[in-house]
């Protein structure tokens, strides 16, 4: 497996922590301000070189920039313009050596939590409880979401193939068929398979967020082999609960046997980037984006590295 971590575009403590942990590959979030042009090769090159100067080589963009993706998912009047910009971004990604983009098809509500201060081992983790979710009244049907998804992939897959870019679909989080009045379509293994089969391509695959699949009620022992040739990226994450009421956990304390799951990836011949996801907020740490704080990554990355090295070492 290829160890990576998640980085914002401006240097911060997460860059230093990852480097100290031996991470040299980056999953990067592009800048989200008016001075950054997602279609500019020079702007993307500048960001790429910034990471490289810190010893980190970007290999994945996550997420597909929301300034484009939000319109694409809703299928609004800016959709075609945003698709054209994404095609230009893929061409530029190829030029700078970034091979994968992680995207989702969660319209209006992205990944959603109702709580950010649940205490676990003296630290704070996030959680979701459907009973506490507040619906703002926005409506879009599952049928419309499937139409928008198909429109998008039919428009971009030929260019992804031309430029050698992998599109890695993340499941809905939480994986509920509806969130308020918003249809959610990637909430089961069968739905993910359907998404892959609408336009089969070697460049269309999945981000296997293992906790999402677990919360769906899928058996990871079956889901991982079923998608093995389509797993382009792994989110190494643990949770406890069900899709209507769950919380994040430390990586070693949730419902998923993390060493067993890593062995499943490796035994199924999956060699792809992997990153830790949704870490706790540690004591004395002020959160910026709950689940993506800095100090919790020390434990999570070390835990992930230890599992990978133990399993891969046993195979040598």
N, C-alpha and C positions, 0 to 999 in steps of 0.2 A: 504494500500500500504506500501511497505517496502522501507524506505528512504535510499538511498545510494549516493555515489559520486565517481568520477573518480580520481584515484590516480596513479601517477608514482611510481616506486618501491623504489626510494630513498626519504627519508623524505624531504619535502619542505613546503612552506607556505600554500599550499592547504590542507595539512594534518591538520595544526593548525586551519585554517578557518573552515573546515568541522567539526572538533571536537567542536569548539566554537558554531557552529550552531546545535549541537546535533546529528550529523551523527555518527553512530557507525558501519555501514556496508560498506564494500568497494568493488567497482568495480576496479580491479587492472590491471595495465599493467605490464607484466613480463619484467625483464631486457633484454636489447638487446645488450649484449656485449659478447665477446668470452669466458669469464670466467663463464658464466651462461649456464648450461646444461638443456635444456627444458625436458629432459628425467630423470633427477635426482630427486628422492624423497627428498634427503637431501637438495638440493638447493631450492626446492619449499617449504619445511618445514621452512627453514631459512627465506625466504621472508614472509611466512604466519605469523611466530612468530614475525617478525619485526613489522608488522602491528598491531598484537594483543598487543604488548608491548606499543603501542601508543593509545590503546583503540578502534581500528578498526578491525573488523572481516571480512576478505575477503570472498565474496560469489560469485563473478563473475570474470572471466578473460576476458578482452577485450583489444585488439583483440586477436583472435587466432594468436599466434606469427607469424610475417611476414616471419621469416626465414623458416617456414614450409608452411605457407599459400600461399605465392607467387608462389611457385612451384606447389602446388596443384591446384590453380586456372588456371595456364597456362598449366597444364598437361604435364610438361616437363620430362626429363629423371630422375629427382630427386623426382618425385611425390610419388612413392611407398615408398621410404625411409622416406619421410616427413610424409606420412600417418602413417607409423609404429611408428614414433616418437610421433605423436599426440595421438595415441592409448595408448602409455606409459604415456603421460602427463595426459590423462583422468583417468587412473588407479591411478596416484599420486594425482590428484585432489580429487578423492574419499577418499583417505587416509587422506588428510588434511581438508576435509569438505567443499571444494569449489564445488558447485553443477552445475554451469552454465558457458558456454563459449559463448561469442558473436562473431559470424563470419559473413563475407560477401562474396560475389562472384564477386567483382569488380577486374578484372584482369588489370595489368599494371598501370592503373590510379586508385588510391584509391578515397576517397572522395576528390572532386576537387573544388577549388575556384580560380577565376581569380583576385580577389581583396581582400586585407586585411585591408585597411585603409579607409573604408567608414565611414563617420561621422554620428553618431546618438546620440543625446542628449549630445554632447560634448565628446563622447567616440568613439572608433573605432570598427567596426564590419566587418565581411567578406561577400563576395558576389560572385556570379557567373554570367557571361554573355557569352553566347555561341559565340557571335561575337568576343570576345576577347580571346577565347580559342586557344592555339597553339598546333596543332597536330604534334607529333614527328615522325609520319609515321609508328608506330608499328601497326600490323594487327592481329586480331583474330576474328573469326566470332561468331555470336550468337549461331549457331549450335554447334560449338566446345565448347563454354562455357556451353551449356546444357549438352553435353557429359561429360565434366569434372566435373560438379556439380553432375551428377548422379553417376559417378564412385566414387566420394568422399563419398557421403552419403551411398551408398551401402557397402562401405568398413568400415565405422566407426560406423554406427548406431547400429549394433549388440553389439559392445563394449560399446557404450554410454548406451545402455539398461542394459548391464551386470554391469557396474560401477555406474549406477544411475546418469549420467551426462546429463544435458539438453543442446541441441544445439539450439541457438537462432539466426536465420538468419536476418541480417540487410539488408534493401533494398538498391538499388544503389542510390548514392548521387553525382551529381544530377541524377534524374531518367530518363535519356535519353536513347533511344534505341541504340544509338551509341555515343561514345565520340571519335571524330576523326575516326579512322578506327578500333576501339575496340568495339566489341559487348557488350552490357549491357543487362542482361536478367531479372533482378528483378526490373522492372520499372512500375508495375501495380499490383493492387490487384489480378487480374486473374493469373498473372505470379507467384505471391507469393503462391497462392493456388495450382498452378501446382507444384511448388517446394515442397510443403508439401505432395502432393498426389503421387509423384513418388515412395516413399517408406514410407507409413504411419507408424508413430511411436509415442508413447506418449512422446518420448524424443527429437523429432524434432519439433521445434516451431519457433517463431519469436521474434526479437527485434523490437518492434513497435516504430519506429522513426516517431513520429506523423507529423512532418513538411515534411518529405519525402513523406508520403502518401498524405498529403494535396497538395504538389507541383505536385504530379502525376496527380492531378485532381480528386482524390477519395474523396467521402464524408465521413468524419470521423464518422458521425452518422451511416453509413452503414458498414464501414470497421471494426470498433472496434467490434460490435456484430458478424460480419462474422468470425473474427479470435479469438474470446474471449477465447476459450479453448486452443489456440496456443500461446497466448501472455505470454511469459516467462519473459519479460524485457521491460521497457518503457524508451525511450529517450524523456524527456520533453523539447521541443524545439519549438521556434516560428520563423516565417519568414514572408516576404511579397514579392509578385511577382509570377512569373511562373517558370516552370522548365527550361526554356531557359534563364531567366534573373530574379534573385532573390537576396535578401540579408538577412542576419540574423538580428534579432532585439532583443531588450530587451524582456524578457519573457512576459511583460505586454503590448507590443505595436505592435505586428504583426497581421496577418490576422486571427489567430486561437483564439477562445474564450477558454482560458486555463481552467477556472473553469468549463465550460460546458463539456469540454473533460475529465477532471478528474472525473466528475460526471458520465460520460459514462463508464469509466473503472470500477468504484465502483458499479454502478447499474447493470453492466453485470457480477458481481461476480469475477472480476479480482483482485487477490491479488498476486502481484509480485514485484520484485525490480524496483525502478524508480530512475532515476538520471537526473539532469539538464544537458543540452547539449548546446555547442557553446555560451559561454557567451561573452559579450563585453570586450574589453581591456579598462580599466578605465584610466582617466587622470593620468599622472605621472607614469604610469606602463609600463615597458619594456616587450614586448611580447616575449615569448619563442616559443610557438606554438599558432598561432592566433585562438581564439575560446576556448582555454583551459587555459586561464590565471587565476590568483588567485582572485583578488579583485571583479571581476564581479560575482563571486560565492556567495558572501555575500548576494547580492540582490536576485539572482536567487534561492538559497536554501531557504532563508526566505520566498520568494513569494510562492514557491512550498509547503513548510510546512504549511503556512497559509491556502492555498486552501485545502490541504488534511484534516487538522484539522477542518476546517469549515464544509466540507462535511461529514466527518466521524462523527463529533460531532453531526450534525443534524440527523444522523441515530440512535444515541443512545437514 
